[in-house]
Amino acid sequence: MNLDFVRGRMPERKIYWHESVSSTMTEAARLAAEGCPSGTVVGAEEQTAGQGRFGRSWVSERGFGLYFTVVLRLPVAPERLPVVTLALGLAVSDTLRLIAGVSCDLRWPNDVLINERKCAGILVHLQDSVILAGIGLNVNQLQFPDDISSQATSLALATGREHQREPLLVYLLGAIDSFNSVLLTSGIEPILQMFENSSSYARGRRVVVDQADGRVEGITEGLTPAGFLKVRKANGELFTVLAGGVRPADPSANLL
Ligand code: BTN
């Protein structure tokens, strides 16, 4: 990572970039507890225990991706946290389109997909009212471990060329600020609207959602005013997904 390039374009920003860490979430949590400013970025060339949602791991091969966590001190109530995740997805989507020339899909709440394969994931933790926004973006990977290879992709695989990580990082950090300021100044509604416009999963998509007490299958029907996903079950009941992995009901599609 050419940090001079990044710092030159955002001199105010506190950026810590490590060669190798267990997880940037852990490092960011430590810095947040020490009182680091909002916007502080903790990134790494490699994570040895990268965290995904639901206790999964995030494969973080050295030098091939962008793995970082941003510390956000935002006046957002805990129940609004799901919308912050959606705003982060929009920031990634804009970045991929404008910097890499790739259009992607968003799968509620936190998956960024290219051709139905996962290219980026978002992990949001709340620590003492500080938001830790973790983003893993597959940039130049040409292969993935066997267990995820059919479900994962990278910008390089999707476009057939290598991408510089620095401009992606610079733009993405700016986009995160922009979408968060939309959230703070205009509220949840525009974020929900933009998410629905950017996600083929938000409406009319047959999905399966794994819940603690079983699986729910139905057709998506937009988001609630708080940003949760609505799914219409075959019996006509409207189910609100508060958390859980959403995947296409079509078994031939991506299951990651
Ligand atoms: C998911 O899709 O399950 C979320 C993946 C989030 C991965 C990123 S990589 C940077 C940050 N550090 C971690 O350990 N996880 C997040």
Residues whose N, C-alpha, C, O or C-beta is under 5 A from the ligand:
A	BS01	BTN	S23 T24 M25 A49 G50 Q51 G52 R53 W58 Y67 F68 T69 N110 G121 I122 L123 G134 I135 G136
